Amino acid sequence: MMRTRQYISAAMTMTIATSALLSCSDTTTPDHGGTFYGPVVTLANGSGHTYVTLDGAGAPTELGVAFTEASLVGLANAHTEFVFPLPAQASATAFKHAVINWMPMGHAPAMVYSVPHFDVHFYTISNAERMAIVLGDPGLDAKMARHPAPEFVPAGYAPGVGSAGMGLHWNDPSAPERSGAPFTTTFIYGSYDGALTFAEPMIAKSYLETKPSPVVLPLKLPAKYSAPGYHPTSYTVGYDTSAKEYRIALSGLVLR
């Protein structure tokens, strides 16, 4: 009888120790994952916000802008800019704010991007720094013209137009729309004062109006990055049927 009691006591001690170990393990590996949202911004007749998705370890995997169906209604007939702050949880990414530029008449080159579309900029500089980019000042014009070293620009990308409040745009001459295909979506990089300062999915309004299923598109990437943090390896465009909103995002984020 005494030996049986000893066995029972030993089994109970082992069970308690195992439970304590599991409990300790649970408290030392909390789940930091989830999707976190920036403040709501009015966009035409609708609204939108930025968001960041973190994995269980708290690393960002996707940074995007989401906006409602009504955002495609009541848009102005002139170029309009909408500034989107990022959620605090996006601080590990290389980006500091986002801006949607509505282009009702499109822009150059003609017959390529001269259709109504959205330029969705994700900036690695602050909004104040971006707004300080103006044209016509010799010193600032020199910063606009200063190209990053080749290793900081994706292979094949070429410099294009410099814009106030943005920077120097870099485009991919091999993009399908450059060879006569209809423009639906493409990806632009931007620089200022010798460093890449924005990543830009560019989306035709007519394409969004089809409420496309989300598609993940690979990016051409630079060999080096001037802004530390998590950068995209792809971008995602589509319509979320459950949330009834459009989402344009930098995806496949990795630490650089």
C-alpha positions in Angstrom: 0.0 0.0 0.0 2.8 2.4 0.9 4.5 1.7 -2.5 1.3 2.4 -4.3 0.9 5.7 -2.6 4.5 6.6 -3.5 3.7 5.9 -7.2 0.6 8.0 -7.1 2.5 10.8 -5.3 5.2 10.7 -7.9 2.7 10.7 -10.8 0.9 13.7 -9.3 4.2 15.6 -8.9 5.1 14.9 -12.5 1.7 16.1 -13.7 2.0 19.3 -11.7 5.6 19.9 -13.0 4.5 19.4 -16.6 1.5 21.8 -16.2 3.8 24.4 -14.7 6.3 24.0 -17.5 3.5 24.4 -20.1 2.2 27.4 -18.3 5.6 29.0 -18.2 6.1 28.2 -21.9 2.8 30.0 -22.7 3.8 33.1 -20.9 7.2 33.4 -22.5 6.0 33.1 -26.1 3.1 35.5 -26.5 1.4 36.0 -29.9 2.0 39.5 -31.2 0.3 38.9 -34.5 -2.7 40.7 -35.9 -3.8 43.5 -38.2 -3.6 47.1 -36.9 -5.1 50.2 -38.4 -4.3 53.9 -38.9 -6.8 56.7 -38.4 -9.7 57.0 -40.9 -9.2 59.5 -43.7 -12.0 60.8 -45.9 -11.6 59.8 -49.5 -14.1 61.3 -52.0 -17.6 60.0 -50.9 -15.9 57.2 -48.9 -13.1 56.7 -46.5 -9.9 54.7 -46.0 -7.1 53.9 -43.6 -3.7 52.3 -43.6 -3.1 48.9 -42.0 -0.2 46.7 -41.1 -0.3 42.9 -40.5 2.2 41.4 -38.0 3.1 37.7 -37.6 3.1 36.0 -34.3 6.6 37.3 -33.5 5.5 40.8 -34.2 7.3 41.2 -37.5 5.4 43.1 -40.2 4.4 41.0 -43.3 2.1 43.5 -45.1 1.6 47.3 -45.1 -1.3 48.7 -47.1 -4.1 51.2 -47.7 -7.7 50.0 -47.6 -10.6 52.2 -48.8 -14.4 51.7 -49.2 -16.4 51.3 -52.4 -17.7 54.9 -52.1 -14.2 56.2 -52.4 -14.4 55.7 -56.2 -17.5 58.0 -56.2 -17.4 61.8 -56.1 -13.7 62.2 -56.9 -12.6 65.6 -58.0 -11.9 66.6 -61.5 -8.4 67.8 -60.5 -5.4 66.1 -59.0 -6.1 65.5 -55.3 -3.8 64.3 -52.6 -4.9 62.2 -49.5 -2.4 61.8 -46.7 -2.6 58.6 -44.6 -0.8 58.2 -41.3 0.5 54.8 -40.5 -0.4 52.8 -37.3 2.2 52.8 -34.6 2.6 49.0 -35.1 4.2 49.8 -38.5 7.3 51.4 -37.0 9.5 48.4 -37.9 8.8 48.9 -41.6 11.0 51.3 -43.6 8.0 53.6 -44.2 6.7 56.6 -42.3 3.4 57.6 -44.1 1.4 56.9 -47.2 -0.3 59.2 -49.8 -2.9 58.5 -52.4 -2.7 60.8 -55.4 -5.8 60.8 -57.5 -5.0 61.6 -61.1 -8.3 62.1 -63.0 -6.5 62.9 -66.3 -3.6 60.6 -65.7 -0.1 61.8 -66.5 2.8 61.3 -69.0 3.7 59.4 -70.9 0.6 59.9 -73.1 -1.3 56.8 -74.2 0.3 54.8 -71.3 -0.7 56.4 -68.0 -3.0 59.1 -69.4 -6.1 57.4 -67.9 -7.8 58.1 -64.5 -5.7 56.3 -61.8 -4.4 56.3 -58.3 -0.8 56.7 -57.4 -0.3 55.1 -54.0 2.9 56.3 -52.4 4.5 54.7 -49.4 7.2 57.1 -48.2 10.4 56.4 -46.2 10.6 60.1 -45.3 8.2 62.1 -43.1 5.3 64.1 -44.4 7.1 67.4 -43.5 10.2 66.2 -45.5 8.1 65.3 -48.4 6.3 68.7 -48.5 9.7 70.4 -48.5 10.4 69.0 -52.0 9.6 71.9 -54.3 10.5 72.8 -57.8 12.3 76.0 -59.0 14.9 76.2 -56.2 18.4 75.5 -57.6 19.5 73.7 -54.5 16.4 71.5 -54.3 16.4 70.9 -58.0 20.0 69.5 -57.6 18.7 67.2 -54.9 15.9 66.0 -57.3 18.4 65.3 -60.0 20.9 63.4 -57.8 20.5 59.7 -58.6 21.0 56.9 -56.1 24.0 54.6 -56.7 23.1 51.8 -59.1 22.9 49.2 -56.4 20.1 51.1 -54.7 17.9 51.0 -57.8 16.3 47.8 -59.2 18.0 46.6 -62.4 16.3 47.9 -65.5 14.5 50.8 -63.9 15.0 54.2 -65.5 14.6 57.8 -64.2 11.5 59.7 -65.3 9.6 62.8 -64.1 10.5 64.8 -61.0 7.5 66.1 -59.1 7.0 68.5 -56.2 5.9 66.9 -53.0 7.1 63.5 -54.3 10.5 63.2 -55.9 12.1 61.7 -59.0 10.1 58.8 -60.4 11.7 55.6 -61.6 9.8 53.3 -63.9 10.2 49.9 -65.5 10.5 50.3 -69.4 9.7 46.5 -69.7 6.3 46.9 -68.0 3.5 45.5 -70.2 1.7 48.8 -70.7 4.9 50.2 -72.1 4.5 47.8 -75.0 0.9 48.6 -75.8 -0.9 46.4 -73.2 -3.8 48.2 -71.3 -2.6 49.8 -68.1 -4.1 48.1 -65.1 -1.5 48.2 -62.4 2.3 48.8 -62.3 5.0 49.7 -59.8 7.1 52.8 -59.5 10.0 53.7 -57.2 11.0 57.2 -56.3 14.1 59.0 -55.1 15.3 62.3 -53.7 18.8 63.6 -52.9 20.5 60.3 -53.9 18.3 57.9 -52.0 15.1 55.9 -52.7 12.3 57.6 -50.8 9.1 55.9 -51.9 7.5 52.7 -53.3 4.5 53.3 -55.4 1.8 50.9 -56.7 -0.1 52.7 -59.5 -3.6 51.4 -60.2 -6.1 52.3 -63.0 -9.5 53.3 -61.6 -11.2 51.2 -64.3 -9.3 48.2 -63.0 -10.5 48.7 -59.4 -14.1 49.1 -60.7 -14.0 45.5 -61.8 -13.5 44.6 -58.1 -10.6 42.2 -58.9 -9.8 39.3 -56.7 -6.6 40.0 -54.8 -3.4 39.3 -56.8 0.1 39.3 -55.5 2.7 40.6 -58.0 6.5 40.1 -57.5 8.7 43.2 -57.5 12.1 43.9 -59.0 14.3 44.7 -56.1 17.4 46.8 -55.5 20.6 45.1 -54.3 20.9 47.5 -51.3 18.5 49.7 -49.3 19.2 53.1 -47.9 16.3 53.1 -45.4 16.6 50.4 -42.8 13.5 48.3 -41.9 11.1 45.9 -43.5 10.7 46.3 -47.3 8.4 44.6 -49.8 9.2 41.8 -52.1 5.8 41.9 -53.8 2.7 44.1 -53.9 -1.0 43.1 -53.6 -4.0 44.7 -55.3 -7.6 43.6 -55.0 -11.1 43.8 -53.6 -11.9 42.3 -50.3 -15.5 40.9 -50.6 -16.0 40.4 -46.9 -14.8 43.9 -45.8 -16.2 45.4 -49.0 -13.1 47.5 -49.6 -10.2 47.9 -52.0 -6.8 47.0 -50.7 -3.4 48.1 -52.2 -0.4 46.9 -50.2 3.3 46.3 -50.0 3.5 42.6 -49.2 6.1 39.9 -48.5 7.9 42.3 -46.2 11.5 41.3 -45.2 14.1 43.0 -43.1 16.8 44.7 -45.0 
